[in-house]
């Protein structure tokens, strides 16, 4: 295919959505100009999934060396943590992946031109790019894709902006573990990092405006809170900071629960889309609280301009961003595909992990569906029994008359590894009877899905240990 006579697509950003859009567009015959104002690679590889999961895993290892269910027979030990070394190891991985998955791909693709600078729309077929030296260039395009991502939000708390508080970005590269850490927020990033820092040696306090993980089934929040409290983390629910000060190396937070003090304050209260510099209102691209509105084809309110990932109204997961980018590219190059998020898995990397897909009981009921649910505690799952780690549960939501599986919520070690099985079950509209009839390998956590499905019709306590 002759790329010189093919459509010219401008892609703004180099994160998961932008890269997927660029590569798919080129594969389908387009020429791509990709514009990046800061670090190549976006949130996931640089300041999100990759470094945070590395830190979380290190904290997990530290925790197990200090304390495990087998301490009666395996001696535990005093753990010494060189946090600077852990961060060095983490950043080496980040840099390697950034080059392998972003830098080298862009360098080696003759149909992609990378331009450093900040983009803004001049009209519906032109962007202006202000380059590092201050010069501005104009680029015309046939189609455009906005993949500018999001950044940690700064809540409007008096005094906060004048303090050197941490975001998830700066927390991941601290050179030492703070003796005391206050975490403002109770969503995914907040609970993951709160547990990790506690396991690395911080005395952690979490401030939740309502409760932990307020968007999830309350049973999930209760199970996680029990774990965090057992590990010495203080969880203050229905608590907000009314003022923040910083003096003599210490943060001082005023709350209705009293005054709180710590060497570090991590603010993890959500994310803000990176769209304000794009001049979207000039060309009529509709946004909601800064997030770009897109239709099921990933097109904005302006024909020919598409968007995907964390800068849009979509769920903020890198795999959603990548799927959105590639589908947008297909649509920008003559195709007609949509992004179906009805079976979108979600994993929270606490220990135990939390994983969900499909509808919760409350969501199903709100949609007018009549449902049956079953909750299987992990003391009924052989894998959890042999691990001597039975904290958690599997909850299944099924349509009452048909028995069709509608959703699953899991709190368990490696919950993230078993949730994808449910995605396939939902995609194939399986019933709980069909799930319960499938072969599952014995002594795996995923076998818990079979056992939970069987509880819709059987008392599993009456089954032999690996009964079908």
C-alpha positions as CSV (number, residue, x, y, z in Angstrom):
1,X,0.0,0.0,0.0
2,X,1.3,3.5,-0.9
3,X,1.4,5.4,2.4
4,X,2.1,8.7,0.7
5,X,-1.3,8.8,-0.9
6,X,-3.0,7.4,2.2
7,X,-4.9,9.3,4.9
8,X,-2.8,11.4,7.3
9,X,-3.7,10.9,11.0
10,X,-2.4,13.1,13.8
11,X,-2.2,11.3,17.2
12,X,-1.8,13.4,20.3
13,X,0.0,11.5,23.1
14,X,2.1,8.3,23.3
15,X,0.4,6.3,26.0
16,X,-1.6,3.0,25.6
17,X,-4.5,4.5,23.6
18,X,-2.3,6.7,21.3
19,X,0.3,3.9,20.5
20,X,-2.5,1.4,19.8
21,X,-4.2,3.9,17.5
22,X,-0.9,4.8,15.7
23,X,0.2,1.2,15.1
24,X,-3.3,0.0,13.9
25,X,-3.7,3.1,11.6
26,X,-0.3,2.4,10.0
27,X,-1.1,-1.3,9.6
28,X,-4.2,-0.2,7.7
29,X,-2.3,2.1,5.4
30,X,-2.3,5.5,7.0
31,X,0.5,7.9,7.6
32,X,0.8,9.0,11.3
33,X,2.2,12.0,13.0
34,X,2.4,11.5,16.7
35,X,2.8,14.4,19.1
36,X,4.2,14.1,22.7
37,X,4.8,17.0,25.1
38,X,6.7,15.1,27.8
39,X,7.8,11.6,28.5
40,X,7.3,8.9,25.9
41,X,4.9,6.1,26.9
42,X,2.1,7.6,29.0
43,X,1.0,6.6,32.5
44,X,1.0,2.8,32.5
45,X,4.7,2.1,31.8
46,X,6.1,5.3,33.4
47,X,4.2,6.2,36.5
48,X,1.3,3.7,36.7
49,X,0.8,-0.1,36.3
50,X,4.4,-1.1,35.8
51,X,6.2,0.7,38.7
52,X,3.3,0.4,41.1
53,X,2.9,-3.4,40.6
54,X,6.7,-3.7,41.1
55,X,6.5,-1.9,44.4
56,X,3.5,-3.9,45.5
57,X,5.2,-7.2,44.7
58,X,8.3,-6.1,46.6
59,X,6.1,-5.2,49.6
60,X,4.4,-8.6,49.4
61,X,7.8,-10.4,49.5
62,X,8.8,-8.2,52.5
63,X,5.5,-9.1,54.3
64,X,5.9,-12.8,53.6
65,X,9.5,-12.9,54.9
66,X,8.3,-11.2,58.1
67,X,5.0,-13.1,58.5
68,X,3.3,-16.0,56.8
69,X,0.8,-18.7,57.6
70,X,3.7,-21.2,57.9
71,X,5.7,-19.4,60.6
72,X,5.2,-22.4,62.9
73,X,7.4,-24.5,60.6
74,X,9.5,-21.9,58.7
75,X,11.3,-19.3,60.7
76,X,10.4,-15.7,59.9
77,X,13.1,-13.0,59.9
78,X,13.8,-9.4,60.5
79,X,13.4,-7.6,57.2
80,X,15.8,-4.8,56.2
81,X,14.5,-2.6,53.4
82,X,16.8,-0.5,51.1
83,X,14.0,1.5,49.4
84,X,16.4,3.4,47.1
85,X,17.6,0.0,45.7
86,X,14.0,-1.1,45.1
87,X,13.2,2.1,43.3
88,X,16.4,1.7,41.2
89,X,15.3,-1.8,40.2
90,X,11.8,-0.6,39.4
91,X,13.0,2.3,37.3
92,X,15.4,0.1,35.3
93,X,12.4,-2.0,34.4
94,X,10.4,1.1,33.4
95,X,13.2,2.5,31.2
96,X,13.7,-0.9,29.5
97,X,10.0,-1.3,28.8
98,X,9.6,2.3,27.7
99,X,12.3,1.8,25.1
100,X,11.2,-1.7,24.0
101,X,7.5,-1.0,23.7
102,X,7.5,2.7,22.7
103,X,10.8,4.2,21.7
104,X,12.2,1.5,19.5
105,X,8.8,0.9,17.8
106,X,8.5,4.6,16.9
107,X,12.1,4.8,15.7
108,X,11.8,1.7,13.5
109,X,8.4,2.6,11.8
110,X,8.9,4.7,8.7
111,X,5.3,5.6,8.5
112,X,5.2,7.3,12.0
113,X,6.7,10.7,12.6
114,X,7.3,11.7,16.2
115,X,7.2,15.4,17.1
116,X,8.1,16.8,20.5
117,X,5.8,19.6,21.7
118,X,2.4,20.6,23.0
119,X,-0.5,20.4,20.6
120,X,-3.7,22.5,20.3
121,X,-6.4,22.5,17.7
122,X,-6.6,25.5,15.4
123,X,-9.5,24.1,13.4
124,X,-11.1,20.8,12.7
125,X,-8.3,19.8,10.3
126,X,-5.2,21.6,11.8
127,X,-3.2,21.4,15.0
128,X,-0.5,23.8,16.1
129,X,2.5,22.3,18.0
130,X,4.6,24.5,20.3
131,X,8.0,22.9,20.2
132,X,10.6,22.9,23.1
133,X,12.5,25.8,21.6
134,X,9.3,27.9,21.5
135,X,8.7,27.7,17.8
136,X,5.2,26.8,16.6
137,X,4.4,24.6,13.6
138,X,1.1,23.8,12.0
139,X,0.1,20.3,10.9
140,X,-2.9,19.5,8.7
141,X,-4.6,16.1,9.0
142,X,-7.4,14.1,7.6
143,X,-8.3,12.5,11.0
144,X,-7.1,13.1,14.5
145,X,-6.9,10.9,17.6
146,X,-6.7,12.4,21.2
147,X,-4.9,10.1,23.6
148,X,-3.6,12.6,26.1
149,X,-4.4,10.6,29.3
150,X,-4.9,12.0,32.8
151,X,-3.0,13.1,35.8
152,X,-3.6,12.9,39.6
153,X,-6.3,15.4,40.7
154,X,-5.7,18.0,43.3
155,X,-8.7,18.3,45.7
156,X,-9.7,21.8,46.8
157,X,-8.6,21.5,50.5
158,X,-7.4,24.8,52.1
159,X,-3.6,24.8,52.4
160,X,-3.0,21.6,50.3
161,X,-1.6,23.4,47.2
162,X,1.1,25.1,49.3
163,X,2.5,21.8,50.7
164,X,4.9,19.2,49.1
165,X,2.3,16.4,49.1
166,X,2.9,13.2,47.2
167,X,0.8,11.9,44.2
168,X,1.0,8.3,43.0
169,X,3.7,9.5,40.6
170,X,6.1,10.9,43.2
171,X,5.2,8.3,45.8
172,X,6.5,5.5,43.5
173,X,10.0,7.1,43.4
174,X,10.5,8.1,47.0
175,X,14.1,7.4,48.1
176,X,13.0,6.2,51.5
177,X,10.0,4.8,53.2
178,X,8.3,7.5,55.4
179,X,7.9,6.6,59.1
180,X,4.3,7.8,59.0
181,X,2.1,8.2,55.9
182,X,-1.4,9.6,55.5
183,X,-3.3,8.6,52.4
184,X,-6.1,10.9,51.3
185,X,-8.6,8.8,49.2
186,X,-10.0,5.3,49.3
187,X,-10.1,4.2,45.7
188,X,-7.9,1.7,43.8
189,X,-4.6,3.7,43.9
190,X,-5.1,4.7,47.5
191,X,-5.7,1.2,48.9
192,X,-2.9,-0.4,46.8
193,X,-0.3,2.0,47.8
194,X,-1.5,2.3,51.4
195,X,-1.0,-1.5,51.9
196,X,2.4,-1.5,50.0
197,X,3.9,1.3,52.1
198,X,2.6,-0.3,55.4
199,X,4.3,-3.5,54.4
200,X,7.5,-1.7,53.7
201,X,7.5,-0.2,57.1
202,X,5.3,3.0,57.2
203,X,2.7,3.6,59.8
204,X,-0.3,4.3,57.5
205,X,-3.6,6.1,58.0
206,X,-6.2,6.1,55.2
207,X,-8.8,8.9,55.1
208,X,-12.0,7.7,53.3
209,X,-14.6,10.3,52.4
210,X,-17.3,7.6,52.7
211,X,-15.9,4.1,52.8
212,X,-13.2,2.0,51.1
213,X,-13.8,1.4,47.4
214,X,-17.2,3.1,47.5
215,X,-18.0,2.0,43.9
216,X,-17.8,-1.7,44.7
217,X,-20.0,-4.2,46.4
218,X,-20.0,-3.4,50.1
219,X,-18.8,-6.9,51.0
220,X,-15.6,-6.2,49.1
221,X,-14.9,-3.1,51.1
222,X,-15.6,-4.9,54.4
223,X,-13.2,-7.7,53.5
224,X,-10.5,-5.3,52.4
225,X,-10.9,-3.2,55.5
226,X,-10.5,-6.2,57.8
227,X,-7.2,-7.1,56.0
228,X,-5.8,-3.6,56.2
229,X,-6.7,-3.2,59.9
230,X,-5.1,-6.6,60.7
231,X,-1.9,-5.3,59.0
232,X,-1.9,-2.2,61.3
233,X,-3.3,0.3,58.9
234,X,-5.7,2.8,60.4
235,X,-8.8,3.3,58.2
236,X,-10.8,6.5,59.1
237,X,-14.2,6.3,57.2
238,X,-16.6,9.3,56.7
239,X,-13.5,11.5,57.2
240,X,-12.3,14.5,55.2
241,X,-9.4,16.9,55.7
242,X,-10.6,20.5,56.3
243,X,-7.1,22.0,56.2
244,X,-3.6,20.9,55.4
245,X,-0.4,22.5,56.7
246,X,3.3,21.6,56.4
247,X,6.0,22.7,58.8
248,X,9.3,21.3,60.2
249,X,9.1,18.2,57.9
250,X,5.6,17.3,59.0
251,X,2.1,17.4,57.5
252,X,-0.6,18.5,59.8
253,X,-4.2,17.6,58.8
254,X,-7.3,19.0,60.5
255,X,-10.2,16.6,60.4
256,X,-13.4,16.1,62.4
257,X,-11.6,13.0,63.8
258,X,-8.9,15.2,65.2
259,X,-5.5,16.4,64.1
260,X,-3.4,14.0,62.1
261,X,0.4,14.2,61.6
262,X,2.8,12.4,59.3
263,X,6.1,12.9,57.4
264,X,4.4,12.3,54.1
265,X,0.9,12.8,52.7
266,X,-0.2,10.9,49.6
267,X,-3.2,12.4,47.7
268,X,-5.0,9.8,45.7
269,X,-8.5,11.2,45.2
270,X,-9.0,10.6,41.5
271,X,-7.6,11.8,38.2
272,X,-8.0,14.8,35.9
273,X,-8.0,14.5,32.1
274,X,-5.1,16.2,30.3
275,X,-7.3,18.2,27.9
276,X,-7.2,21.8,28.9
277,X,-4.3,22.8,26.6
278,X,-5.9,21.3,23.5
279,X,-8.4,24.2,22.9
280,X,-11.2,21.6,22.3
281,X,-13.9,24.2,22.9
282,X,-12.6,26.2,19.9
283,X,-13.5,23.4,17.5
284,X,-16.6,22.2,19.3
285,X,-15.4,18.9,20.8
286,X,-17.7,18.2,23.7
287,X,-16.2,17.4,27.2
288,X,-17.7,16.5,30.6
289,X,-15.6,17.8,33.5
290,X,-12.7,17.9,31.1
291,X,-13.2,14.3,29.8
292,X,-13.8,14.0,26.1
293,X,-17.2,12.6,25.2
294,X,-17.0,9.8,22.6
295,X,-19.6,7.6,21.0
296,X,-19.5,3.8,20.6
297,X,-17.2,4.2,17.6
298,X,-14.8,6.4,19.7
299,X,-15.7,9.5,17.7
300,X,-16.0,12.8,19.4
301,X,-18.8,15.4,18.7
302,X,-16.7,16.6,15.8
303,X,-16.6,14.2,12.8
304,X,-13.1,12.9,12.0
305,X,-11.8,13.6,15.5
306,X,-11.6,10.5,17.7
307,X,-10.4,9.9,21.3
308,X,-9.7,7.1,23.7
309,X,-8.2,6.2,27.1
310,X,-8.0,8.2,30.4
311,X,-8.7,11.6,28.7
312,X,-12.2,10.4,27.8
313,X,-15.3,9.4,29.7
314,X,-14.3,5.7,29.5
315,X,-13.1,3.5,32.4
316,X,-9.5,4.3,33.3
317,X,-7.7,1.0,32.5
318,X,-4.8,0.7,30.1
319,X,-6.4,-2.3,28.4
320,X,-9.6,-0.3,27.7
321,X,-7.4,2.5,26.4
322,X,-5.5,0.2,24.0
323,X,-8.7,-1.4,22.8
324,X,-10.2,2.0,22.2
325,X,-7.1,3.2,20.3
326,X,-7.0,0.3,18.0
327,X,-10.8,0.4,17.3
328,X,-10.7,4.1,16.7
329,X,-7.9,3.6,14.2
330,X,-10.0,1.0,12.3
331,X,-12.8,3.5,12.1
332,X,-10.5,6.3,11.0
333,X,-9.4,4.1,8.1
334,X,-12.7,3.1,6.7
335,X,-13.8,0.4,9.2
336,X,-16.9,0.2,11.4
337,X,-16.3,-1.3,14.8
338,X,-17.4,-0.6,18.4
339,X,-15.9,-1.1,21.8
340,X,-18.0,-3.4,24.0
341,X,-17.3,-2.9,27.7
342,X,-20.1,-5.2,28.9
343,X,-17.6,-7.9,30.1
344,X,-14.8,-5.6,31.2
345,X,-12.6,-7.2,34.0
346,X,-11.2,-5.0,36.8
347,X,-8.4,-6.0,39.2
348,X,-7.2,-4.2,42.4
349,X,-3.7,-5.4,43.3
350,X,-4.1,-5.4,47.1
351,X,-3.4,-8.7,49.0
352,X,-5.8,-10.4,48.7
353,X,-6.5,-9.2,45.2
354,X,-10.0,-7.9,44.3
355,X,-11.4,-8.7,40.8
356,X,-14.8,-8.1,39.3
357,X,-16.5,-8.4,35.9
358,X,-20.1,-7.9,34.8
359,X,-22.9,-6.7,37.0
360,X,-23.0,-6.5,40.8
361,X,-26.2,-7.5,42.6
362,X,-27.1,-3.8,43.0
363,X,-26.5,-3.0,39.3
364,X,-28.5,-6.0,38.1
365,X,-31.4,-5.1,40.3
366,X,-31.2,-1.5,39.2
367,X,-31.6,-2.7,35.6
368,X,-34.8,-4.4,36.6
369,X,-33.4,-8.0,36.5
370,X,-34.5,-10.6,38.9
371,X,-31.4,-12.3,40.3
372,X,-30.1,-15.1,42.4
373,X,-26.7,-14.7,44.2
374,X,-24.4,-17.0,46.0
375,X,-21.3,-16.1,48.1
376,X,-18.7,-18.8,48.6
377,X,-16.2,-18.1,51.4
378,X,-12.7,-19.3,50.7
379,X,-12.6,-21.8,53.4
380,X,-14.7,-23.9,50.9
381,X,-11.9,-23.7,48.2
382,X,-9.3,-26.4,48.6
383,X,-6.5,-24.2,47.2
384,X,-7.1,-21.6,49.9
385,X,-7.2,-24.3,52.5
386,X,-3.8,-25.7,51.6
387,X,-2.4,-22.2,51.5
388,X,-3.7,-21.6,55.0
389,X,-5.1,-18.4,53.6
390,X,-8.9,-18.4,53.6
391,X,-9.7,-14.7,53.9
392,X,-12.0,-13.7,51.1
393,X,-14.9,-14.9,49.0
394,X,-16.4,-15.4,45.5
395,X,-19.8,-13.9,44.8
396,X,-21.8,-14.9,41.7
397,X,-24.8,-13.0,40.4
398,X,-27.2,-14.9,38.0
399,X,-30.5,-14.2,36.3
400,X,-33.2,-15.9,38.4
401,X,-35.2,-17.8,35.8
402,X,-32.5,-18.6,33.2
403,X,-29.6,-19.1,35.5
404,X,-27.4,-17.0,33.1
405,X,-24.3,-15.7,34.8
406,X,-24.4,-11.8,35.0
407,X,-21.4,-11.0,37.1
408,X,-18.8,-12.1,39.6
409,X,-16.9,-10.3,42.4
410,X,-13.9,-12.0,44.0
411,X,-11.6,-11.2,47.0
412,X,-8.8,-13.8,46.9
413,X,-5.1,-14.4,46.4
414,X,-4.6,-14.2,42.6
415,X,-8.2,-13.1,42.0
416,X,-6.9,-11.3,39.0
417,X,-5.8,-14.6,37.4
418,X,-9.2,-16.2,37.7
419,X,-11.4,-13.3,36.6
420,X,-10.6,-13.7,32.9
421,X,-12.3,-17.2,33.0
422,X,-15.5,-15.3,34.0
423,X,-15.1,-12.9,31.0
424,X,-15.3,-15.9,28.6
425,X,-18.3,-17.3,30.5
426,X,-20.1,-13.9,30.2
427,X,-19.2,-13.5,26.5
428,X,-20.7,-17.0,25.8
429,X,-23.8,-16.3,27.9
430,X,-23.1,-19.3,30.1
431,X,-25.4,-20.4,32.9
432,X,-24.2,-21.1,36.4
433,X,-25.2,-24.8,35.7
434,X,-22.8,-24.8,32.7
435,X,-20.0,-23.3,34.7
436,X,-20.5,-25.8,37.5
437,X,-20.4,-28.7,34.9
438,X,-17.1,-27.7,33.4
439,X,-13.8,-29.4,34.3
440,X,-11.6,-27.2,36.5
441,X,-8.1,-28.3,37.6
442,X,-8.0,-29.3,41.3
443,X,-6.1,-27.2,43.8
444,X,-6.4,-24.0,41.8
445,X,-8.0,-20.8,42.9
446,X,-10.1,-20.7,39.7
447,X,-11.8,-24.0,40.8
448,X,-13.6,-21.7,43.3
449,X,-15.7,-20.5,40.4
450,X,-17.0,-24.1,39.8
451,X,-17.7,-24.6,43.4
452,X,-19.5,-21.3,43.7
453,X,-21.6,-22.1,40.6
454,X,-22.5,-25.5,42.1
455,X,-23.9,-23.8,45.3
456,X,-26.9,-22.6,43.2
457,X,-28.1,-26.2,43.2
458,X,-26.1,-28.2,45.8
459,X,-24.7,-28.1,49.3
460,X,-21.0,-28.3,48.4
461,X,-20.1,-29.4,52.0
462,X,-21.7,-32.7,51.0
463,X,-19.4,-33.2,48.0
464,X,-16.2,-35.3,48.1
465,X,-13.0,-33.3,47.9
466,X,-12.6,-33.1,44.1
467,X,-16.1,-34.1,43.2
468,X,-17.5,-33.1,39.8
